[in-house]
């Protein structure tokens, strides 16, 4: 039988690597999503009837958003 830890939710060996792996997965998914967005912009422009200025504004807002949260 395994004895209960004296500290609830105490970190166990291997947790930092697990956390790093999960963080890397999230970063990779976000990077791929941002890449895919760039590929979808021409189709969005055609389907929604946006002008180049409107597409540029949406793309700029998409690019500035994550940068503002990191500073």
BAPADREN-603782 format. One line per field, with one value per residue (C-alpha): residue in three letters; x, y, z. Coordinates in steps of 0.5 Angstrom, whole numbers, plus 2048, in hexadecimal, padded with zeros to 3 digits. Layout:
! BAPADREN-603782
r (ala|...) .
u (X|...) .
v (Y|...) .
w (Z|...) .
This chain:
! BAPADREN-603782
r (unk|unk|unk|unk|unk|unk|unk|unk|unk|unk|unk|unk|unk|unk|unk|unk|unk|unk|unk|unk|unk|unk|unk|unk|unk|unk|unk|unk|unk|unk|unk|unk|unk|unk|unk|unk|unk|unk|unk|unk|unk|unk|unk|unk|unk|unk|unk|unk|unk|unk|unk|unk|unk|unk|unk|unk|unk|unk|unk|unk|unk|unk|unk|unk|unk|unk|unk|unk|unk|unk|unk) .
u (800|803|803|7FF|803|804|802|7FC|7FE|805|809|80B|812|810|80B|810|811|809|808|80D|80A|803|806|809|803|7FF|804|805|7FD|7FD|803|7FF|7F9|7FC|7FF|7F8|7F5|7FA|7F8|7F0|7F0|7F0|7E9|7E7|7E7|7E4|7DE|7DD|7DE|7E3|7E8|7EF|7EF|7EA|7EE|7F4|7F1|7EE|7F5|7F9|7F4|7F5|7FD|7FD|7F8|7FD|803|7FF|7FE|805|808) .
v (800|807|80C|812|819|81D|823|823|824|823|823|81C|81B|81B|821|826|822|821|828|82A|825|828|82F|82D|82A|830|834|830|830|837|838|833|837|83E|83B|838|83E|841|83C|83D|845|845|840|844|84B|848|844|84A|850|853|859|858|85E|85A|853|857|85A|853|850|856|855|84E|84F|854|851|84B|850|855|84F|84E|854) .
w (800|7FE|804|803|802|808|803|7FF|7F7|7F8|7F2|7F0|7EC|7E4|7E5|7E2|7DC|7DB|7DC|7D7|7D2|7D3|7D2|7CC|7C9|7CA|7C7|7C1|7C0|7C0|7BB|7B6|7B7|7B6|7B0|7AD|7AE|7A9|7A4|7A5|7A4|79D|79D|7A3|79F|799|79D|7A1|79C|7A0|79D|79E|7A3|7A7|7A6|7A8|7AF|7B1|7B0|7B3|7B9|7B9|7B9|7BF|7C3|7C6|7C6|7CB|7D0|7D0|7D2) .
